[in-house]
Amino acid sequence: LGQGSRSGTSVAWVSRPPPVLGSSRVPRPNLSATMSGGYLHLTGEESMLRTQRQQAVHSARWALGCFAAVVVAFTVGRQTVPSVNIGAPVQMAGDAPWSPWVPGLFQPVLQPAFLNEPLAKSAVRRFDMYLMTKAAFATPSVKTLNVEQWLAPDFLYETVGFATSRTPRGWCESGEEDEFRRTFNESVFSQMLFLGNDDMASTTSYGNVFWASDLLGVPAPNNWVYFRVADFYAARKISPGAAQLYYNFMIIDFADLFRRVGRPVLPPAALPEGLVLTAAANDGVPAPLSVVAKLQDAATAQKVAKAALHDDWIGSGAGAGTKQWRSHWHSNLTFYGPGGIGRAHGVEQYRQHVLEPFRAAFDDRSLDTKIFGCEGNYCGAFGELSGRHVGTWLGLEASGKILSIRFALNWRVVDGLVQEGWALFDIPAVFKQLDLDFFAMAAAARPQIHS
């Protein structure tokens, strides 16, 4: 009837119900009224009266026990309920009738190694912990109160395929997360990269999910599938020890996802597709652990990553294949591209199958970097590449149009050279600029079997 807890100890109250007439615990009426062996044998009427009196006594004791249990439980509950740290309890419109009061805000318990992370990275970690452990069971209003700890009032969320939302409440009420949970009703996500500083953060993860219902019009295969997802965040400092996120861009590798379920939209890549790994280094998983990254040369990594971003994607290509072009890439680099591009090993594969097709397809290229930052020797950049579409890229023939391509890039720098790179591009948006519907094409594709 009552339960309370202060330090993991629960108190439960149990009382026994009154005996039931005719049960084994109540003697049946005796129809005789004689003395035998020193025992009184009652008449049937007297036995019935005694039984009724016994039942009344038991019922009274049971009711009194229930009342006492309720009183004690109420007292224990008042003493052990967690304190609310957002002011007086407030009833929120739209909450379920059975949960009208705002609970205390979620405060994650962090491992000691995570306590002194850069501010933006710390905000993302706490935000993610709430989403993974509590958000699915919260009403929109309670969820909003919690995420407002880490999301700024002017928070802007942009993504690929789903709707844009603004403000923490707008994000909570957008329905995207509910749709995602309905579509992938069982899921396990594993982070591969998680880097950040006080102003930005970046994560790259892969999900093993059960695809159970249509996604953006694409029929569900009703099977377990895999896909890669990346997020970039921008943050501003609100106190000496805290920051809030005011921007989040999320991108899924839809090209590879649809290829995996037999609905490819892009032609097969010249390079192997599908496999994407975390960093080939003992820097933690996800990489890097901040306590490890502090020992690395962030200034050199930033210089090299900026060179890779600009020279590779905006450069004229005149130095391709020369020592100057190779200067910021390790000879045995690994580049994990999205579906349609694939995984390159070594400078030659990267130049021939990643950079040259892009440079040949787009003239007058320009770069708009919206987020850039490094933690130790790991760097990340989010922004837009633009250029005139003059050649075929990912099966899309030249249109002559100026196209914009949102990108999410990460690099790991070792000894002044890029050892590994990870990339995703907003390919559905490129299709849209050419009046093509990437998701409709996937839905209409004849299902095939792919590994």
Disulfide bonds with the S-S distance in Angstrom:
Cys374-Cys379 2.01
